[in-house]
Amino acid sequence: MAFVTEWLDENDRQNEGINVTNWVVDRERDIALWIRGKHWQVRAEGDWSETVILRIKGEKLVFEMMPASNFRSYIEGTVHDYVWEKIISYSPNHPFEMPHDEVIKTLKAALIVRGDGAYIKNYIQISQFPSNFKFQK
């Protein structure tokens, strides 16, 4: 099975312990990804990084990632690449059952499906903007 976008109602959010309306999930491999929102004041102070949660078989990996500046410009009807510049940090730092290269490959695959320039129409996420990556590992 591949990653798909799923919508989470209030019960789902409470059961999963997350505060987002959708996530990208691969149920067959028990992997989910979502981006934790940041308070407006953090953004106003210039922190444009994104907190990306990748949960693999119940274990959460928290990535702090820096997108390119074009993440901040949404222009309807235009198509441009959304570039993830780098991974600033991630935790936990202890060894994980999946090799690091495989974790990064999984992270990228989920972010591509999520499409960080997507918009919502009739509860369906429509990706207008492809995601690309400047980081390797």
N, C-alpha and C positions, 0 to 999 in steps of 0.2 A: 504494500500500500504506500502511497505517496502522501506528502503533506497536503492538507486541505484546510480552508478557513471554516471555523465553526463559530456560531453566535452563542453567547452565554447569557442565559436569563438570570434573574436574581438568585434563584436556588442554586444554579450551577456555580455562580460566583462565590456564594457562601460555602458550598461544598468543596470547591477548589481552593478557597482562601485567597482569591485574587480579585482585584478591582478593575477589571477591563470588560468590555462588552464583546470582544472577539479575540480569538487566538488562532494560531496555526498548529495543527495537530496531525500526527501520524499514529493512529491508534494501534496499528499492528505492531509497531516497534515501541509503543508507550513513550512517545516523545511529544512535547508541546513547547511552543515558543510564544511569548508575549512581550510587549514593551510596556514597562511601568512608567506612567506619566509623571511629570515633575511639576511642582508647584510653580505658579506664574512668577513668583518672586525670584526663584532660582534662575529662571530664564531671563528675567529683567537684569539680574546681576551678571549675565553673560555666559552662563553655563549651558551650552547647547549640546552637551553629550546626551546620549540616550542610555537608559538602563534596560538591557535586554536579558530576559530570563529564559533559559533553555532548561527544561526539565526532562531528564532522561531516566526512565524507570524509577520515578519517585524522587530522584536526587536533583536538586536545583543548582544550576551553575549560573552565576550572576555576572554578566559582562557589562562593563562600562565602555561604551563605544562612541567614537567621534565620527559623525557624518560630515560630509562636505557642506559648505555654506549653502549650496543650492537646496538643501532640505528645508530651508526656511522660506522658500518662494514657491507657492502653489499658484499656478496660472492655468485656469481651466482651458482645455482645448489645446494645450501645448504638450509636447512630449520631450522629456530630457532625462538623462540618466541620473539616478540617485546613487551617489558614491559613498560607501562606507570607507572612511580614511584609515582608521586604525582601531585596534582594541587597546584601550587605555589600561584596563585592569580586568581581572576576573577572579572570582572566588567560588568555591573553596580552592585553595592551592594544593591540596593533597592529591595524591594519585587517584585517578578515576578509572573505573573498569574499562572504559573505552579509550583507545589511544588518542593522544592529543590531536593528531592530524585528522582523525575520524570525527572528533568533536567539532573541529573547525569546519570540516566539510559539511557536517550536519547543520551547524549554525548557518552557513551560507545558503544551503538548500532551503531551509525554512524561511530565511529572510527574502529569498527570491520569490517564494510563493506569497509571502505577506505583502511584498511590494510597497515600500514606504512612500509611495506617492498615490496610493489607492484612494478611491473615494467610495462612498456608500450609496447605493441606489436600491431601494426596495429590499433592504436587509441583505444585499449581495455585495461583496467587496469586488470592485472592478479595478484591476491594476492598469493604470495608464502609463506608469513610469517603471522601466526596468531598474533593478538594483545591480550595482557592480561593486567590486571590492578592490581597494588598493593594497590591502594587507594580504600576506600569504599565510602566516601562522600566528 
